[in-house]
Amino acid sequence: MNTKLTLTIEQSIIEKAKKYAQKKERSLSDLVESYLKALTTEENITKAEDELSPALKSLKGSFKMPKNFDYKKELSDRLTEKYL
């Protein structure tokens, strides 16, 4: 079901967008809808894992910490050793 949407956009942007849509033989509404679909699909939502470098991704899962490991305490201990 299609529903009307009112947007407030700078006039010069609207004119450029209309020209672009015409060149692509699509309506401006279709372009906006496609863009919003692309933004909201789960596949395009950036995950923290996707932001990792390839080198870091290759290391992921190579180390298993004990279940009772307290990283905050460990960090505090190491920083205390280093700076005190």
PyMOL commands that place a pseudoatom at each C-alpha (Angstrom):
pseudoatom trace, name=CA, resn=MET, resi=1, chain=A, elem=C, hetatm=0, pos=[0.000, 0.000, 0.000]
pseudoatom trace, name=CA, resn=ASN, resi=2, chain=A, elem=C, hetatm=0, pos=[1.424, 3.364, -1.017]
pseudoatom trace, name=CA, resn=THR, resi=3, chain=A, elem=C, hetatm=0, pos=[1.037, 6.357, 1.265]
pseudoatom trace, name=CA, resn=LYS, resi=4, chain=A, elem=C, hetatm=0, pos=[1.837, 9.984, 0.563]
pseudoatom trace, name=CA, resn=LEU, resi=5, chain=A, elem=C, hetatm=0, pos=[4.763, 11.554, 2.406]
pseudoatom trace, name=CA, resn=THR, resi=6, chain=A, elem=C, hetatm=0, pos=[5.542, 15.246, 2.632]
pseudoatom trace, name=CA, resn=LEU, resi=7, chain=A, elem=C, hetatm=0, pos=[9.215, 16.188, 2.783]
pseudoatom trace, name=CA, resn=THR, resi=8, chain=A, elem=C, hetatm=0, pos=[10.890, 19.541, 3.189]
pseudoatom trace, name=CA, resn=ILE, resi=9, chain=A, elem=C, hetatm=0, pos=[13.940, 19.646, 0.941]
pseudoatom trace, name=CA, resn=GLU, resi=10, chain=A, elem=C, hetatm=0, pos=[15.972, 22.502, -0.511]
pseudoatom trace, name=CA, resn=GLN, resi=11, chain=A, elem=C, hetatm=0, pos=[14.603, 23.529, -3.920]
pseudoatom trace, name=CA, resn=SER, resi=12, chain=A, elem=C, hetatm=0, pos=[17.933, 23.143, -5.717]
pseudoatom trace, name=CA, resn=ILE, resi=13, chain=A, elem=C, hetatm=0, pos=[18.249, 19.575, -4.419]
pseudoatom trace, name=CA, resn=ILE, resi=14, chain=A, elem=C, hetatm=0, pos=[14.744, 18.742, -5.628]
pseudoatom trace, name=CA, resn=GLU, resi=15, chain=A, elem=C, hetatm=0, pos=[15.542, 20.049, -9.114]
pseudoatom trace, name=CA, resn=LYS, resi=16, chain=A, elem=C, hetatm=0, pos=[18.777, 18.050, -9.314]
pseudoatom trace, name=CA, resn=ALA, resi=17, chain=A, elem=C, hetatm=0, pos=[17.030, 14.943, -8.018]
pseudoatom trace, name=CA, resn=LYS, resi=18, chain=A, elem=C, hetatm=0, pos=[14.248, 15.274, -10.588]
pseudoatom trace, name=CA, resn=LYS, resi=19, chain=A, elem=C, hetatm=0, pos=[16.812, 15.556, -13.400]
pseudoatom trace, name=CA, resn=TYR, resi=20, chain=A, elem=C, hetatm=0, pos=[18.644, 12.517, -12.054]
pseudoatom trace, name=CA, resn=ALA, resi=21, chain=A, elem=C, hetatm=0, pos=[15.396, 10.528, -11.851]
pseudoatom trace, name=CA, resn=GLN, resi=22, chain=A, elem=C, hetatm=0, pos=[14.504, 11.515, -15.402]
pseudoatom trace, name=CA, resn=LYS, resi=23, chain=A, elem=C, hetatm=0, pos=[17.908, 10.368, -16.696]
pseudoatom trace, name=CA, resn=LYS, resi=24, chain=A, elem=C, hetatm=0, pos=[17.415, 7.036, -14.921]
pseudoatom trace, name=CA, resn=GLU, resi=25, chain=A, elem=C, hetatm=0, pos=[13.840, 6.787, -16.269]
pseudoatom trace, name=CA, resn=ARG, resi=26, chain=A, elem=C, hetatm=0, pos=[12.446, 6.473, -12.755]
pseudoatom trace, name=CA, resn=SER, resi=27, chain=A, elem=C, hetatm=0, pos=[10.176, 8.606, -10.637]
pseudoatom trace, name=CA, resn=LEU, resi=28, chain=A, elem=C, hetatm=0, pos=[11.545, 10.647, -7.774]
pseudoatom trace, name=CA, resn=SER, resi=29, chain=A, elem=C, hetatm=0, pos=[9.228, 8.756, -5.421]
pseudoatom trace, name=CA, resn=ASP, resi=30, chain=A, elem=C, hetatm=0, pos=[10.675, 5.465, -6.638]
pseudoatom trace, name=CA, resn=LEU, resi=31, chain=A, elem=C, hetatm=0, pos=[14.229, 6.690, -6.024]
pseudoatom trace, name=CA, resn=VAL, resi=32, chain=A, elem=C, hetatm=0, pos=[13.390, 7.866, -2.499]
pseudoatom trace, name=CA, resn=GLU, resi=33, chain=A, elem=C, hetatm=0, pos=[11.607, 4.604, -1.724]
pseudoatom trace, name=CA, resn=SER, resi=34, chain=A, elem=C, hetatm=0, pos=[14.540, 2.546, -3.007]
pseudoatom trace, name=CA, resn=TYR, resi=35, chain=A, elem=C, hetatm=0, pos=[16.964, 4.606, -0.952]
pseudoatom trace, name=CA, resn=LEU, resi=36, chain=A, elem=C, hetatm=0, pos=[14.906, 4.179, 2.221]
pseudoatom trace, name=CA, resn=LYS, resi=37, chain=A, elem=C, hetatm=0, pos=[14.621, 0.438, 1.591]
pseudoatom trace, name=CA, resn=ALA, resi=38, chain=A, elem=C, hetatm=0, pos=[18.392, 0.210, 1.218]
pseudoatom trace, name=CA, resn=LEU, resi=39, chain=A, elem=C, hetatm=0, pos=[18.910, 2.100, 4.467]
pseudoatom trace, name=CA, resn=THR, resi=40, chain=A, elem=C, hetatm=0, pos=[16.546, -0.073, 6.446]
pseudoatom trace, name=CA, resn=THR, resi=41, chain=A, elem=C, hetatm=0, pos=[17.342, -3.584, 5.254]
pseudoatom trace, name=CA, resn=GLU, resi=42, chain=A, elem=C, hetatm=0, pos=[19.091, -5.736, 7.841]
pseudoatom trace, name=CA, resn=GLU, resi=43, chain=A, elem=C, hetatm=0, pos=[21.788, -6.658, 5.345]
pseudoatom trace, name=CA, resn=ASN, resi=44, chain=A, elem=C, hetatm=0, pos=[22.893, -3.031, 5.078]
pseudoatom trace, name=CA, resn=ILE, resi=45, chain=A, elem=C, hetatm=0, pos=[22.913, -2.297, 8.788]
pseudoatom trace, name=CA, resn=THR, resi=46, chain=A, elem=C, hetatm=0, pos=[26.546, -2.041, 9.771]
pseudoatom trace, name=CA, resn=LYS, resi=47, chain=A, elem=C, hetatm=0, pos=[27.625, -4.588, 12.346]
pseudoatom trace, name=CA, resn=ALA, resi=48, chain=A, elem=C, hetatm=0, pos=[30.605, -4.080, 14.603]
pseudoatom trace, name=CA, resn=GLU, resi=49, chain=A, elem=C, hetatm=0, pos=[32.151, -7.231, 13.097]
pseudoatom trace, name=CA, resn=ASP, resi=50, chain=A, elem=C, hetatm=0, pos=[32.076, -5.674, 9.620]
pseudoatom trace, name=CA, resn=GLU, resi=51, chain=A, elem=C, hetatm=0, pos=[34.145, -2.756, 10.903]
pseudoatom trace, name=CA, resn=LEU, resi=52, chain=A, elem=C, hetatm=0, pos=[37.016, -4.976, 12.062]
pseudoatom trace, name=CA, resn=SER, resi=53, chain=A, elem=C, hetatm=0, pos=[40.209, -5.046, 10.047]
pseudoatom trace, name=CA, resn=PRO, resi=54, chain=A, elem=C, hetatm=0, pos=[40.979, -8.269, 8.142]
pseudoatom trace, name=CA, resn=ALA, resi=55, chain=A, elem=C, hetatm=0, pos=[43.929, -8.984, 10.462]
pseudoatom trace, name=CA, resn=LEU, resi=56, chain=A, elem=C, hetatm=0, pos=[41.735, -8.666, 13.541]
pseudoatom trace, name=CA, resn=LYS, resi=57, chain=A, elem=C, hetatm=0, pos=[38.979, -10.768, 11.956]
pseudoatom trace, name=CA, resn=SER, resi=58, chain=A, elem=C, hetatm=0, pos=[41.503, -13.559, 11.362]
pseudoatom trace, name=CA, resn=LEU, resi=59, chain=A, elem=C, hetatm=0, pos=[42.312, -13.619, 15.084]
pseudoatom trace, name=CA, resn=LYS, resi=60, chain=A, elem=C, hetatm=0, pos=[38.680, -13.689, 16.196]
pseudoatom trace, name=CA, resn=GLY, resi=61, chain=A, elem=C, hetatm=0, pos=[37.891, -16.914, 18.019]
pseudoatom trace, name=CA, resn=SER, resi=62, chain=A, elem=C, hetatm=0, pos=[41.515, -18.025, 18.321]
pseudoatom trace, name=CA, resn=PHE, resi=63, chain=A, elem=C, hetatm=0, pos=[41.572, -17.364, 22.066]
pseudoatom trace, name=CA, resn=LYS, resi=64, chain=A, elem=C, hetatm=0, pos=[39.047, -18.715, 24.558]
pseudoatom trace, name=CA, resn=MET, resi=65, chain=A, elem=C, hetatm=0, pos=[38.811, -16.937, 27.903]
pseudoatom trace, name=CA, resn=PRO, resi=66, chain=A, elem=C, hetatm=0, pos=[37.694, -18.749, 31.034]
pseudoatom trace, name=CA, resn=LYS, resi=67, chain=A, elem=C, hetatm=0, pos=[34.024, -18.157, 31.830]
pseudoatom trace, name=CA, resn=ASN, resi=68, chain=A, elem=C, hetatm=0, pos=[34.883, -16.523, 35.156]
pseudoatom trace, name=CA, resn=PHE, resi=69, chain=A, elem=C, hetatm=0, pos=[37.436, -14.118, 33.608]
pseudoatom trace, name=CA, resn=ASP, resi=70, chain=A, elem=C, hetatm=0, pos=[36.988, -10.552, 34.906]
pseudoatom trace, name=CA, resn=TYR, resi=71, chain=A, elem=C, hetatm=0, pos=[38.579, -8.339, 32.291]
pseudoatom trace, name=CA, resn=LYS, resi=72, chain=A, elem=C, hetatm=0, pos=[38.028, -5.161, 34.331]
pseudoatom trace, name=CA, resn=LYS, resi=73, chain=A, elem=C, hetatm=0, pos=[39.931, -6.590, 37.282]
pseudoatom trace, name=CA, resn=GLU, resi=74, chain=A, elem=C, hetatm=0, pos=[42.671, -7.922, 34.996]
pseudoatom trace, name=CA, resn=LEU, resi=75, chain=A, elem=C, hetatm=0, pos=[43.008, -4.556, 33.277]
pseudoatom trace, name=CA, resn=SER, resi=76, chain=A, elem=C, hetatm=0, pos=[43.129, -2.776, 36.617]
pseudoatom trace, name=CA, resn=ASP, resi=77, chain=A, elem=C, hetatm=0, pos=[45.819, -5.165, 37.887]
pseudoatom trace, name=CA, resn=ARG, resi=78, chain=A, elem=C, hetatm=0, pos=[47.956, -4.721, 34.763]
pseudoatom trace, name=CA, resn=LEU, resi=79, chain=A, elem=C, hetatm=0, pos=[47.652, -0.931, 34.823]
pseudoatom trace, name=CA, resn=THR, resi=80, chain=A, elem=C, hetatm=0, pos=[48.519, -0.898, 38.522]
pseudoatom trace, name=CA, resn=GLU, resi=81, chain=A, elem=C, hetatm=0, pos=[51.645, -2.955, 37.801]
pseudoatom trace, name=CA, resn=LYS, resi=82, chain=A, elem=C, hetatm=0, pos=[52.625, -0.696, 34.947]
pseudoatom trace, name=CA, resn=TYR, resi=83, chain=A, elem=C, hetatm=0, pos=[52.122, 2.678, 36.597]
pseudoatom trace, name=CA, resn=LEU, resi=84, chain=A, elem=C, hetatm=0, pos=[52.680, 2.051, 40.329]
for i in range(1, 84): cmd.bond("trace and resi %d" % i, "trace and resi %d" % (i + 1))
show_as sticks, trace
zoom trace
